[in-house]
Amino acid sequence: MRSSSPASFIVPQRPVVPGAQWSRDPVVPGDDSRAIRTAPQRTPREVAVSDFRDYLQALEKAGQLVHVTKEVSPKFESAAHVRKSSDTDGPAFLFENVAGHPGWRLAAGLYGTMARLPVAFGCPMEQVVERYGAAVRAPIPPQRAAEGRCQEVVLIGDQADCGVFPVCVHSELDAGRYVTAGVMIGRDPETGILAVGLQRMQLKGPRLFGVNMPTERRVGRAALKAEERNQRFGVAVVLGAGPYVDLASQAKIPHAQPKLDVAGALAGRPIELVRCKTVDAEVPADAEIVIEGEFVPKAREPEGPFGEVAGTYGLLGNRHVFEVTAVTMRSDAMYQTALTGMPTTDNHVQGWPAICESIKRVAQHACPEVVDVHAIGPYYLAIVSIRKRLAHEARNVILSVLGATAGAPQAKYCIVVDPDVNVRDINQVLWALYTRVQPETDALIFPTMVGAPLDPSAPVHRHTSKLGFDATMPLGESRERYDRVVVPGVDQVSW
Ligand SMILES: Cc1cc2nc3c(=O)[nH]c(=O)nc-3n(C[C@H](O)[C@H](O)[C@H](O)COP(=O)(O)O)c2cc1C
């Protein structure tokens, strides 16, 4: 979508969408405390690139963005568009007339199908996982900026009413309105590293959210460390940071490795950050909206149910409480949402490059010649192609992929195939299962062990038994019996 050459471009004039309530009337009459402020008007000058807006443009150019001007409700109707689009390889949406939220534009389905990934990465699908791996291996740290468009409007304290945003209700049994595309950024009180992750947030009041943030998550861990010190944990939730930050937020890397550096490497230049107004965090300067707030130590309140990545509901539970301290945003800010639920839709596609990169990395521990990888559905099925040189190398790959837990693949099933099988073509993978597997010797069943967190069939929370298939051809045998039947000239014919 952009060349990797960086860093800034000239904005001749600032586009303003009529009706964005806060941008039109940013100062509260009689408010001497200046709780609401706007940044000084800027004359045309060099500003940071808006990765989010560039991405929308790139999607539009690729025929993958539709502007919807008819009125659409943020309760179910916007999500229904994304659901249908994800199921039919359709476009992303920019809803320009959101019922109950005049002036707001709602971006949805930005990762609704796998076709988004070549647009976001600017490379063919076959290179996406390798690009992600390269970014993990050669990160680029962020740069600090004095000011950013994400702070053109600053609303502090009571003025920071998050109910104004077109926060959507997505799935039938969801507990209410959920922020689903907010990338959380908070400084780990022990390491000082900016912890980055994406966790759903249930809107419970104008300045109150319930957050599902398990302890294995780095923002969750950092919150626990603050809690042990009896401190409130300040976090910024960023909407519309663009694909590099969105995709890097999913990285399966050690907590000591900053994810914003991975985002920088994906962008091919440092991500520009500005300091938050009320919390000790930094956020992408040109993001659309930033919700600043604090986790309340030791507080847990009911949150859920919510339609989850497994295609089932995450149930009601006692979860973290997040109190909003400020909202900052662009004067013409757009709101971004993501659909979670039945595979495949936004959260599966957004997480796919990171999950596949981690599958490839752990598979390479077992076999140096991993050719390609794929993860299906809620990532419970991993498919790995290898060039094998040893009789049972595929078994080691299965062990490696299914054994890894922390910050790694969530696979319950692993199928290993030869390089002639396209891992992303399920028919070819099934064909390898039909013709290259003897269940008695090539299926490996493992007893219950730690697995993916949201599998409803788990006998014990977070545990599952696992199954691997070695669907590679045996070495040294005559290959002809395994050769695929091919009709010559298929590429040349048309009608
Ligand atoms: C749209 C979307 C929604 C997500 N919602 C949640 C969530 O509510 N809770 C959660 O723990 N993970 C959620 N995830 C997954 C995490 O963001 C992801 O696993 C991330 O890598 C976590 O980072 P960490 O383990 O490094 O903290 C979501 C991912 C996406 C793409």
The ligand as an SDF file (V2000), in Angstrom:
LIG
                    3D

 31 33  0  0  0  0  0  0  0  0999 V2000
  -10.1360   -7.9970   16.9930 C   0  0  0  0  0  0  0  0  0  0  0  0
   -9.4100   -8.7100   18.0970 C   0  0  0  0  0  0  0  0  0  0  0  0
   -9.9860   -8.8120   19.3550 C   0  0  0  0  0  0  0  0  0  0  0  0
   -9.3160   -9.4500   20.3940 C   0  0  0  0  0  0  0  0  0  0  0  0
   -9.8780   -9.4920   21.6430 N   0  0  0  0  0  0  0  0  0  0  0  0
   -9.1850  -10.0380   22.6690 C   0  0  0  0  0  0  0  0  0  0  0  0
   -9.7040   -9.9970   23.9980 C   0  0  0  0  0  0  0  0  0  0  0  0
  -10.7860   -9.4970   24.2610 O   0  0  0  0  0  0  0  0  0  0  0  0
   -8.9700  -10.5570   24.9900 N   0  0  0  0  0  0  0  0  0  0  0  0
   -7.7490  -11.1330   24.7470 C   0  0  0  0  0  0  0  0  0  0  0  0
   -7.1060  -11.5970   25.6760 O   0  0  0  0  0  0  0  0  0  0  0  0
   -7.2370  -11.1860   23.4960 N   0  0  0  0  0  0  0  0  0  0  0  0
   -7.9130  -10.6470   22.4690 C   0  0  0  0  0  0  0  0  0  0  0  0
   -7.3990  -10.6880   21.2070 N   0  0  0  0  0  0  0  0  0  0  0  0
   -6.1410  -11.4070   20.9720 C   0  0  0  0  0  0  0  0  0  0  0  0
   -4.9420  -10.6140   21.4280 C   0  0  0  0  0  0  0  0  0  0  0  0
   -5.0230   -9.2940   21.0130 O   0  0  0  0  0  0  0  0  0  0  0  0
   -3.6840  -11.2280   20.8620 C   0  0  0  0  0  0  0  0  0  0  0  0
   -3.5730  -12.5440   21.2920 O   0  0  0  0  0  0  0  0  0  0  0  0
   -2.4460  -10.4600   21.2250 C   0  0  0  0  0  0  0  0  0  0  0  0
   -1.3540  -11.0410   20.5750 O   0  0  0  0  0  0  0  0  0  0  0  0
   -2.2150  -10.4650   22.6980 C   0  0  0  0  0  0  0  0  0  0  0  0
   -0.9700   -9.9800   22.9560 O   0  0  0  0  0  0  0  0  0  0  0  0
   -0.1040  -10.4160   24.2140 P   0  0  0  0  0  0  0  0  0  0  0  0
   -0.4010  -11.8600   24.4770 O   0  0  0  0  0  0  0  0  0  0  0  0
    1.2620  -10.1360   23.7550 O   0  0  0  0  0  0  0  0  0  0  0  0
   -0.5350   -9.5420   25.3100 O   0  0  0  0  0  0  0  0  0  0  0  0
   -8.0420  -10.0360   20.1570 C   0  0  0  0  0  0  0  0  0  0  0  0
   -7.4650   -9.9330   18.8880 C   0  0  0  0  0  0  0  0  0  0  0  0
   -8.1260   -9.2720   17.8660 C   0  0  0  0  0  0  0  0  0  0  0  0
   -7.4550   -9.1430   16.5310 C   0  0  0  0  0  0  0  0  0  0  0  0
  1  2  1  0
  2  3  1  0
  2 30  2  0
  3  4  2  0
  4  5  1  0
  4 28  1  0
  5  6  2  0
  6  7  1  0
  6 13  1  0
  7  8  2  0
  7  9  1  0
  9 10  1  0
 10 11  2  0
 10 12  1  0
 12 13  2  0
 13 14  1  0
 14 15  1  0
 14 28  1  0
 15 16  1  0
 16 17  1  0
 16 18  1  0
 18 19  1  0
 18 20  1  0
 20 21  1  0
 20 22  1  0
 22 23  1  0
 23 24  1  0
 24 25  2  0
 24 26  1  0
 24 27  1  0
 28 29  2  0
 29 30  1  0
 30 31  1  0
M  END
$$$$
